[in-house]
Amino acid sequence: MGIFARLAALIKSNINDLISRSEDPEKMLNQIVVEMNEQLVEARRQVASSIADEKRLEKQVQDEGVKAAEWERRAMLALRASDENLAKEALARKKEHETLREQFQEQWQKQHNAVEQLKLALRALNAKIEEAKRKKNLLIARKKRAEAQRSISETMSGLRNASAFEAFDRMAGNIERMEAEAEAATELHEQYTGDTLAHKFNELEATHGVDDDLVALKRKMGMLPPEAPPRTQPLRVEAPAEGALDAAEQEELSRALAELDAEHNEPVRAKR
């Protein structure tokens, strides 16, 4: 675990160094992730070395076991040859290899346990770095949003400045003055070019109907009496020339004309 203690101290020192330099947050976060990845590669190399040591110890345990078995076989061979002294020497060598095998077995077991812990620590470190990468993207997004909000706030502060609105109103006044000057120049041009008749007719057309509208409004408000309806002229029928009809016909024609005149004037009296 000393490897990861040193790794954590190194990463912490690098982070503190980046923070003390007050660099851009986005660049600083990217640099931190780069440093973490570099340290992760180094940690993997250390774990791989520990695993290799474990494999070598395991191989030595197996080799010592094979050697012990081989000396036992030789001791049996000496006994078959009725050479007990040689068999004792073979058994003594067997015991040495068995002792070595037990020692290597103990060391291998310790190394195996350490390697398993290192693997767990390496996986945890890798998970932490992956989490840091995800948080880095989130922090960068928050940083950009904060910058945008600050920019908007600064813009709004500038707009709240009275001088900005005063300048805006001043420009609007200048434009209105320019428009008035242009209209005056046009009017003077018409006056001095002698086209006064067209100007008078333009004024007359502009005010045409205003008097009639005023009278109609007064009648609507009761300030003037209602407008009298137009009188209908009696129907006139030209009589035949004198002497063309006899007395009876003339009398009949006069009576018919009187009836027509009465019928024509009856609707007018009904309206009144």
C-alpha positions, 0 to 999 in steps of 0.5 A, a space after each residue: 500500500 506504500 505505492 498508493 500512499 506515495 501516488 496520492 501524495 504526488 497527485 495532491 502536490 501536483 494539484 496544489 501546485 496547479 491551484 497555486 499558479 491560479 491558471 485557467 480552471 479548464 486548463 487546470 482541470 485538464 492538466 490534473 486529469 493528465 497527471 492522474 492518468 500518468 500516475 495511474 500508468 505508473 501504479 499499474 506498472 508497480 502492480 504488474 511488478 508485484 504480480 511478477 514477483 508473486 509468480 516467481 515465488 510460486 514457481 520457486 515453491 513448485 521447483 522446491 517441491 519437485 526437487 524434494 520429490 526427486 531426492 526422495 526418489 533417489 533415497 528409495 533407489 539407494 535403499 534398493 541398492 542396500 546403501 543406507 548411508 547414501 539413502 540418509 544423505 538423499 533424505 537430508 537433501 530432500 529435507 532441505 528442499 522441503 524447508 525451502 519450499 515451506 519458506 517460499 510458500 510462506 513468502 508467496 502467500 504474503 505476496 499473493 495477499 499483497 497483490 490482491 490488495 494492490 489490485 483492489 486499490 488499483 481498481 479503486 484508483 481507476 474508478 476515482 480517476 474516471 469519476 474525476 474525468 466526469 466531474 471535470 466535464 461537469 465543472 467545465 460546463 459550470 465554469 462556462 455557464 458562470 462566465 456567460 452569466 457574468 458577461 450578461 451581468 456586466 452587459 446589464 450593468 452597462 445598460 443600467 448606466 444613465 449615460 447610455 440611455 441619455 446618449 440614446 435619447 440624444 440620438 433620437 432627438 437629433 433624428 427628430 430635428 433632422 426630420 423637421 429640418 427636412 420637412 421645412 426645407 421641402 416646404 420652403 422649396 415649394 414656396 420659393 419655386 412659385 408652385 403656390 397654387 398646388 400648395 393651396 390645393 393640397 391644403 384644401 384637399 387636406 381640410 376638405 369635408 371637415 366643416 361638413 363633419 363638424 355640422 354632422 357631429 353637432 346634429 348628432 349631439 343635439 346642438 343643431 336641429 335635424 336636417 330637413 328631408 328634401 322636398 319632392 316636386 309634384 309630378 307634372 304632366 304636360 296638358 294637350 294643346 288647347 282645342 285638341 280636347 273637348 270640354 268633357 275630355 278636358 275635365 276628365 284629364 284635370 281630374 286624373 292629373 289631380 289624383 296623380 298629384 295626390 298619390 305622388 305627394 302622399 308618402 312625403 306627408 306620411 314621413 312628416 
